[in-house]
Amino acid sequence: MLSLQVIRENRQEVIDRLKIKQVDATEFVDRIIRLDDIRRESQQEMDALNAQSNALAKEIGILFQSGKGDEAKGLKEQTVELKSRSKEAEASMEKAVKEMEEVMVLLPNLPHPSVPPGTSADDNEIVFEEGIIPELHGEAVPHWDLVQQYRIIDFALGNKITGAGFPVYQGKGARLQRALINFFLDQALEDGYAEIQPPYMINAASGFGTGQLPDKDGQMYYVPEDDLYLIPTAEVPVTNLYRDVILKPSDLPVRHVAYSACFRREAGSYGKDVRGLNRLHQFDKVEIVQITSPENSYPTLEEMRKYVTGLLRKLGLPFRIVKLCGGDISFTSAMTYDFEVFSAAQKRWLEVSSVSNFEAFQANRMKLRIKDESGKMIPAHTLNGSALALPRILAAILENYQTPGGIRIPDVLIPYTGFDLIS
């Protein structure tokens, strides 16, 4: 959530920067400022009325002590009126605050000044590309055919048990999936991340804290009987560990890694681009989360970008990094890098990771603060990244490593799988 101070002191800048996200915030911003004016005026009126009431109370006490009861009773009638007016001012103030907060949560985060303009993924900026796109043999096929040929993932069985988008991994497919999870976790631990095993369900306060609610309400699976949501990513429970927490500078940076299953309704996703593992309702992901001071958050974003780059190099996959444009960046993010691997059989780039800096946006919603050496409270900055999301990584490995004799396993995964070929 944007702070009220930022909105009031930088009205036109807020409006101009949100236009980069294809959002016309003029009406919202002006309404917030008007409501804050009402809040301030009501607060001032209430304070003045309370001061008058307190002064009269002292005067009444003196009159009673002096035996002037009749005069004191006359003044008491004035205090009743002052208290009534004070309550009206307080109600006006609380109403303005409530309405103001309801509008503020609808405003997206401000994009960083370096975020390129644009309306869709076509306008994203390619900032890095590495790797050689493999030349596949003449009989090469996409992963949805490979998994049937080698009986390692069963989409039909998952559809029978649950529905479309819930595949069943089996045999060497299940072992390769587990190998990827353990490899990603071990790499993060070697890099100094502390592992968390979070719950797979969250309450509404947690969804609000990281910005999924109310923005992505319809995209999450909801259990009404318990008023709980299935997590869309481990970012949500891990970051919310620090909701309503005050950190010291010595606590920073906070660095966590977590594996979880992820659940997304993906309503409205249809067509050839969502076939097979390309888009699922349940998938596995290893997530990294960092909490830093404001001055360190962008160096940290670059550090996380470098870290994910290292994972893709070790897997031997051709990849590129794109900086998301304003029209493609998320509601909560100030800057996002997407990592895409090339799927040789599909002949297209597949997104496998997003690394984002949310600046103070999530921290403001969660009331996550840093108490600096002078005792001043400042909002923390939060960041997260997929390191990595498995379905499309697995799809790219299956397709890019296929040979006439079977699917080779990347060297770094062989110690985890116990085999070097799916045949």
C-alpha positions as CSV (number, residue, x, y, z in Angstrom):
1,M,0.0,0.0,0.0
2,L,1.3,3.5,-0.8
3,S,1.7,5.6,2.2
4,L,-0.5,8.6,2.8
5,Q,2.5,10.8,3.0
6,V,3.7,9.8,-0.4
7,I,0.3,10.4,-1.9
8,R,-0.2,13.8,-0.3
9,E,3.3,15.1,-1.0
10,N,3.7,13.7,-4.5
11,R,0.2,13.9,-5.9
12,Q,1.2,14.5,-9.6
13,E,4.1,12.1,-9.5
14,V,1.9,9.3,-8.1
15,I,-0.6,9.9,-10.9
16,D,2.0,10.1,-13.6
17,R,3.9,7.0,-12.5
18,L,0.7,4.9,-12.2
19,K,-0.1,5.8,-15.8
20,I,3.0,3.6,-16.7
21,K,0.9,0.7,-15.2
22,Q,-2.0,1.7,-17.4
23,V,-3.9,3.0,-14.3
24,D,-5.6,6.4,-14.3
25,A,-5.4,7.1,-10.5
26,T,-6.4,10.8,-10.6
27,E,-9.9,10.2,-9.1
28,F,-8.6,7.9,-6.4
29,V,-5.7,10.1,-5.4
30,D,-7.9,13.2,-5.2
31,R,-10.5,11.4,-3.2
32,I,-7.8,10.1,-0.7
33,I,-6.6,13.7,-0.2
34,R,-10.1,15.0,0.3
35,L,-10.9,12.3,2.8
36,D,-7.6,13.1,4.6
37,D,-8.5,16.8,4.7
38,I,-11.8,15.8,6.4
39,R,-9.9,13.6,8.8
40,R,-7.6,16.4,9.7
41,E,-10.4,18.9,10.2
42,S,-12.4,16.5,12.3
43,Q,-9.3,15.7,14.4
44,Q,-8.6,19.4,15.0
45,E,-12.2,20.0,15.9
46,M,-12.3,17.1,18.3
47,D,-9.0,18.2,19.9
48,A,-10.3,21.7,20.3
49,L,-13.6,20.6,21.8
50,N,-11.9,18.2,24.2
51,A,-9.5,21.0,25.3
52,Q,-12.6,23.2,26.0
53,S,-14.3,20.4,27.9
54,N,-11.2,19.7,30.0
55,A,-10.8,23.4,30.8
56,L,-14.5,23.6,31.9
57,A,-14.0,20.5,34.0
58,K,-11.2,22.2,36.0
59,E,-13.3,25.4,36.3
60,I,-16.3,23.3,37.5
61,G,-14.2,21.7,40.2
62,I,-13.0,25.0,41.5
63,L,-16.6,26.3,41.6
64,F,-17.8,23.3,43.6
65,Q,-14.9,23.7,46.0
66,S,-15.8,27.4,46.4
67,G,-19.4,26.6,47.2
68,K,-20.8,27.9,43.9
69,G,-22.8,24.8,43.0
70,D,-25.4,26.6,40.9
71,E,-22.7,28.2,38.6
72,A,-20.9,24.8,38.4
73,K,-24.2,23.1,37.3
74,G,-24.6,25.7,34.5
75,L,-21.1,24.9,33.2
76,K,-21.8,21.2,33.3
77,E,-24.5,21.6,30.8
78,Q,-22.0,23.2,28.4
79,T,-19.6,20.2,28.9
80,V,-22.4,17.8,27.9
81,E,-22.9,19.7,24.6
82,L,-19.1,19.8,24.0
83,K,-18.8,16.1,24.5
84,S,-21.7,15.5,22.1
85,R,-20.0,17.6,19.5
86,S,-16.7,15.9,20.2
87,K,-18.3,12.5,19.5
88,E,-19.7,13.7,16.3
89,A,-16.3,15.0,15.2
90,E,-14.7,11.6,16.2
91,A,-17.3,9.7,14.2
92,S,-16.6,11.9,11.2
93,M,-12.9,11.3,11.6
94,E,-13.3,7.5,11.8
95,K,-15.6,7.5,8.8
96,A,-13.1,9.4,6.7
97,V,-10.2,7.1,7.8
98,K,-12.2,4.0,6.9
99,E,-13.2,5.3,3.5
100,M,-9.7,6.6,2.8
101,E,-8.2,3.2,3.6
102,E,-10.7,1.4,1.4
103,V,-9.6,3.6,-1.5
104,M,-5.9,3.4,-0.7
105,V,-5.8,-0.4,-1.0
106,L,-7.1,-0.2,-4.6
107,L,-4.0,1.8,-5.7
108,P,-1.2,-0.3,-7.2
109,N,2.4,0.1,-6.2
110,L,4.4,2.8,-8.0
111,P,6.7,1.4,-10.8
112,H,10.3,2.2,-10.4
113,P,11.4,5.1,-12.8
114,S,13.4,2.6,-14.9
115,V,10.3,0.4,-15.7
116,P,9.7,0.7,-19.4
117,P,6.4,2.0,-20.7
118,G,4.2,-0.5,-22.6
119,T,0.8,-2.2,-22.5
120,S,1.6,-5.9,-22.7
121,A,4.3,-8.6,-22.6
122,D,5.2,-7.6,-26.2
123,D,6.7,-4.3,-24.8
124,N,8.9,-6.0,-22.2
125,E,12.6,-5.1,-22.4
126,I,15.1,-8.0,-23.1
127,V,18.1,-7.2,-20.9
128,F,20.1,-10.4,-21.1
129,E,20.2,-13.6,-23.2
130,E,22.5,-16.6,-22.9
131,G,22.8,-20.2,-24.1
132,I,22.6,-22.1,-27.3
133,I,19.2,-23.3,-28.5
134,P,19.6,-27.0,-29.1
135,E,19.1,-28.6,-32.5
136,L,16.7,-31.5,-31.8
137,H,16.6,-34.7,-33.8
138,G,13.9,-35.2,-36.5
139,E,11.5,-37.2,-34.3
140,A,11.6,-34.7,-31.4
141,V,8.2,-33.9,-29.8
142,P,6.8,-31.6,-27.2
143,H,6.8,-32.6,-23.5
144,W,3.1,-33.6,-23.5
145,D,3.9,-36.4,-25.9
146,L,7.2,-37.3,-24.3
147,V,5.6,-37.9,-20.9
148,Q,3.1,-40.3,-22.4
149,Q,5.9,-42.1,-24.3
150,Y,8.0,-42.6,-21.2
151,R,5.1,-42.9,-18.8
152,I,6.4,-40.2,-16.4
153,I,3.4,-37.8,-16.1
154,D,-0.2,-38.7,-16.5
155,F,-2.5,-35.8,-17.3
156,A,-5.5,-38.0,-17.9
157,L,-5.2,-39.6,-14.5
158,G,-4.9,-36.3,-12.8
159,N,-8.0,-35.1,-14.6
160,K,-9.8,-38.3,-13.4
161,I,-8.9,-37.7,-9.8
162,T,-9.3,-33.9,-9.6
163,G,-9.6,-32.1,-13.0
164,A,-7.6,-30.5,-15.7
165,G,-4.4,-28.8,-14.5
166,F,-3.6,-31.4,-11.8
167,P,-1.1,-33.9,-13.3
168,V,0.1,-37.1,-11.7
169,Y,3.9,-37.5,-11.7
170,Q,5.0,-41.1,-11.6
171,G,8.2,-43.2,-11.7
172,K,11.2,-41.3,-13.0
173,G,9.0,-38.3,-13.5
174,A,8.2,-38.1,-9.8
175,R,11.9,-38.7,-9.0
176,L,13.0,-35.9,-11.4
177,Q,10.5,-33.5,-9.8
178,R,11.8,-34.3,-6.3
179,A,15.4,-34.0,-7.6
180,L,14.7,-30.5,-8.9
181,I,13.1,-29.4,-5.5
182,N,16.0,-30.7,-3.5
183,F,18.6,-29.2,-5.9
184,F,17.0,-25.8,-5.7
185,L,16.7,-26.0,-1.9
186,D,20.3,-27.1,-1.5
187,Q,21.6,-24.3,-3.7
188,A,19.7,-21.7,-1.7
189,L,21.0,-23.1,1.6
190,E,24.6,-22.9,0.2
191,D,23.9,-19.3,-0.7
192,G,22.9,-18.5,2.9
193,Y,19.1,-18.6,2.8
194,A,17.3,-20.0,5.9
195,E,14.8,-22.7,5.0
196,I,11.1,-22.4,6.0
197,Q,8.4,-24.9,5.6
198,P,5.2,-22.8,5.5
199,P,1.5,-23.7,5.8
200,Y,-0.3,-24.2,2.5
201,M,-3.3,-22.2,3.6
202,I,-3.5,-18.6,4.7
203,N,-6.1,-16.3,6.3
204,A,-7.4,-13.1,4.7
205,A,-5.0,-10.9,6.8
206,S,-2.0,-12.7,5.2
207,G,-3.5,-12.4,1.7
208,F,-4.0,-8.7,2.3
209,G,-0.5,-8.2,3.7
210,T,1.3,-9.3,0.5
211,G,-1.3,-7.8,-1.8
212,Q,-3.2,-10.8,-3.2
213,L,-6.3,-9.5,-1.5
214,P,-8.4,-7.8,-2.7
215,D,-6.6,-7.6,-6.0
216,K,-6.4,-11.4,-6.8
217,D,-9.3,-12.6,-4.8
218,G,-10.9,-14.5,-7.7
219,Q,-7.6,-16.2,-8.7
220,M,-7.1,-18.0,-5.3
221,Y,-8.9,-21.2,-4.2
222,Y,-11.1,-20.3,-1.2
223,V,-12.4,-22.6,1.6
224,P,-15.5,-20.6,2.9
225,E,-16.2,-22.9,5.9
226,D,-12.8,-22.0,7.4
227,D,-12.4,-18.6,5.7
228,L,-9.0,-19.7,4.4
229,Y,-7.2,-19.5,1.0
230,L,-4.8,-22.0,-0.6
231,I,-1.5,-20.3,-1.2
232,P,-0.7,-19.1,-4.7
233,T,3.0,-19.1,-3.8
234,A,5.2,-19.6,-0.7
235,E,6.0,-15.8,-0.8
236,V,2.7,-15.2,0.9
237,P,3.1,-17.2,4.2
238,V,6.9,-16.6,4.4
239,T,6.6,-12.8,4.0
240,N,3.7,-12.8,6.5
241,L,6.0,-14.3,9.1
242,Y,7.0,-10.6,9.6
243,R,3.5,-9.0,9.7
244,D,3.3,-6.6,12.7
245,V,7.0,-7.1,13.4
246,I,9.6,-4.4,14.2
247,L,13.1,-5.4,13.0
248,K,16.5,-4.0,14.0
249,P,19.1,-3.1,11.5
250,S,21.2,-6.1,12.9
251,D,18.3,-8.4,11.8
252,L,18.8,-7.5,8.1
253,P,18.9,-8.8,5.6
254,V,16.2,-11.5,6.3
255,R,16.8,-14.3,3.7
256,H,14.4,-17.3,3.5
257,V,13.8,-20.1,1.1
258,A,10.8,-22.3,1.0
259,Y,9.4,-25.1,-1.1
260,S,5.7,-25.4,-1.4
261,A,2.9,-26.6,-3.7
262,C,1.2,-23.6,-5.2
263,F,-2.5,-23.4,-6.2
264,R,-4.0,-21.0,-8.8
265,R,-7.4,-21.0,-10.4
266,E,-6.0,-19.5,-13.6
267,A,-9.5,-18.6,-14.6
268,G,-9.8,-17.7,-18.3
269,S,-6.6,-19.6,-19.4
270,Y,-7.3,-21.6,-22.5
271,G,-5.6,-22.6,-25.8
272,K,-2.4,-24.1,-27.0
273,D,-0.2,-22.0,-24.8
274,V,-1.5,-23.6,-21.7
275,R,-1.1,-27.2,-22.9
276,G,0.7,-29.8,-20.8
277,L,2.9,-28.3,-18.0
278,N,2.7,-24.8,-19.4
279,R,-0.1,-23.7,-17.0
280,L,-1.3,-25.7,-14.1
281,H,-3.7,-25.2,-11.2
282,Q,-1.3,-27.0,-8.8
283,F,2.4,-26.9,-9.2
284,D,5.6,-27.0,-7.2
285,K,7.9,-24.1,-6.6
286,V,11.0,-23.1,-4.5
287,E,10.7,-19.5,-3.5
288,I,13.3,-17.0,-2.1
289,V,12.2,-14.1,0.0
290,Q,14.3,-11.2,1.3
291,I,13.6,-8.3,3.6
292,T,16.0,-5.4,3.5
293,S,16.5,-1.7,4.3
294,P,15.3,0.7,1.6
295,E,18.8,1.7,0.5
296,N,19.7,-2.0,-0.1
297,S,16.7,-3.3,-1.9
298,Y,17.8,-2.6,-5.5
299,P,21.3,-4.1,-5.0
300,T,19.4,-7.0,-3.4
301,L,17.2,-7.3,-6.5
302,E,20.3,-7.5,-8.7
303,E,21.8,-10.1,-6.3
304,M,18.7,-12.3,-6.6
305,R,18.7,-11.9,-10.4
306,K,22.3,-13.1,-10.4
307,Y,21.4,-16.0,-8.2
308,V,18.5,-17.3,-10.5
309,T,20.9,-16.8,-13.5
310,G,23.3,-19.2,-11.8
311,L,20.6,-21.9,-11.4
312,L,19.7,-21.8,-15.1
313,R,23.3,-22.0,-16.1
314,K,23.8,-25.1,-13.9
315,L,20.8,-26.7,-15.6
316,G,22.3,-25.9,-19.0
317,L,19.1,-24.3,-20.3
318,P,19.1,-21.4,-22.8
319,F,17.5,-18.4,-21.2
320,R,16.8,-14.7,-21.3
321,I,15.9,-12.1,-18.8
322,V,13.3,-9.4,-19.5
323,K,12.4,-6.3,-17.5
324,L,8.6,-6.1,-17.3
325,C,7.0,-3.0,-18.8
326,G,4.4,-1.0,-16.9
327,G,1.4,-2.8,-18.5
328,D,2.8,-6.3,-17.6
329,I,4.1,-5.7,-14.1
330,S,2.0,-6.9,-11.2
331,F,-0.2,-4.8,-8.9
332,T,2.3,-5.1,-6.0
333,S,5.6,-4.9,-7.8
334,A,7.8,-1.8,-8.3
335,M,10.2,-3.7,-10.6
336,T,10.2,-7.2,-11.9
337,Y,12.6,-9.3,-13.9
338,D,11.2,-12.4,-15.7
339,F,13.4,-15.3,-16.6
340,E,12.4,-17.3,-19.7
341,V,13.8,-20.6,-20.9
342,F,13.6,-21.6,-24.5
343,S,11.6,-24.7,-25.2
344,A,13.1,-26.2,-28.3
345,A,10.2,-28.6,-29.2
346,Q,7.6,-25.9,-28.7
347,K,9.9,-23.3,-30.3
348,R,8.9,-20.6,-27.7
349,W,10.1,-18.9,-24.6
350,L,8.5,-20.1,-21.3
351,E,8.5,-18.0,-18.1
352,V,10.1,-19.9,-15.2
353,S,10.8,-17.2,-12.7
354,S,9.9,-13.7,-11.6
355,V,12.2,-11.7,-9.3
356,S,10.5,-8.6,-7.9
357,N,11.1,-5.7,-5.6
358,F,8.0,-4.5,-3.8
359,E,9.8,-1.6,-2.0
360,A,7.6,-0.6,1.0
361,F,4.3,-1.6,-0.6
362,Q,3.9,-4.9,1.2
363,A,5.6,-3.7,4.4
364,N,3.0,-0.8,4.7
365,R,0.2,-3.3,4.4
366,M,1.8,-5.7,6.9
367,K,3.0,-2.9,9.3
368,L,6.5,-4.3,9.0
369,R,9.0,-1.7,10.2
370,I,12.6,-1.2,10.9
371,K,13.7,0.7,14.0
372,D,16.9,2.4,13.2
373,E,19.8,3.4,15.5
374,S,18.1,6.7,16.3
375,G,14.9,5.1,17.2
376,K,13.1,6.2,14.1
377,M,10.6,3.8,12.5
378,I,11.0,3.2,8.7
379,P,9.2,0.7,6.5
380,A,11.2,-2.3,5.4
381,H,11.5,-3.3,1.7
382,T,10.4,-6.8,0.6
383,L,11.6,-8.9,-2.4
384,N,10.9,-12.3,-3.7
385,G,11.7,-14.6,-6.6
386,S,10.9,-18.0,-8.0
387,A,14.1,-20.2,-7.7
388,L,12.5,-21.9,-9.4
389,A,9.0,-22.8,-10.6
390,L,9.1,-26.4,-11.6
391,P,6.5,-27.1,-14.4
392,R,8.0,-25.2,-17.2
393,I,11.6,-25.9,-16.0
394,L,10.7,-29.6,-16.2
395,A,9.0,-29.1,-19.6
396,A,12.2,-27.4,-21.0
397,I,14.5,-30.1,-19.6
398,L,12.3,-32.9,-21.1
399,E,12.2,-31.2,-24.5
400,N,15.7,-29.8,-24.8
401,Y,17.4,-32.9,-23.4
402,Q,15.5,-35.5,-25.5
403,T,17.5,-37.8,-27.8
404,P,16.5,-40.7,-30.0
405,G,17.5,-43.0,-27.2
406,G,15.7,-41.2,-24.3
407,I,15.8,-38.0,-22.2
408,R,19.2,-37.1,-20.7
409,I,19.3,-35.7,-17.2
410,P,21.4,-32.5,-16.6
411,D,24.6,-33.4,-14.9
412,V,23.8,-31.4,-11.7
413,L,20.7,-33.4,-11.1
414,I,22.1,-36.9,-11.5
415,P,23.3,-37.1,-7.8
416,Y,19.7,-36.3,-6.9
417,T,17.9,-38.6,-9.4
418,G,20.2,-41.6,-9.2
419,F,19.9,-42.1,-13.0
420,D,21.2,-40.2,-16.0
421,L,18.6,-41.2,-18.6
422,I,14.8,-41.6,-18.9
423,S,14.2,-44.3,-21.5
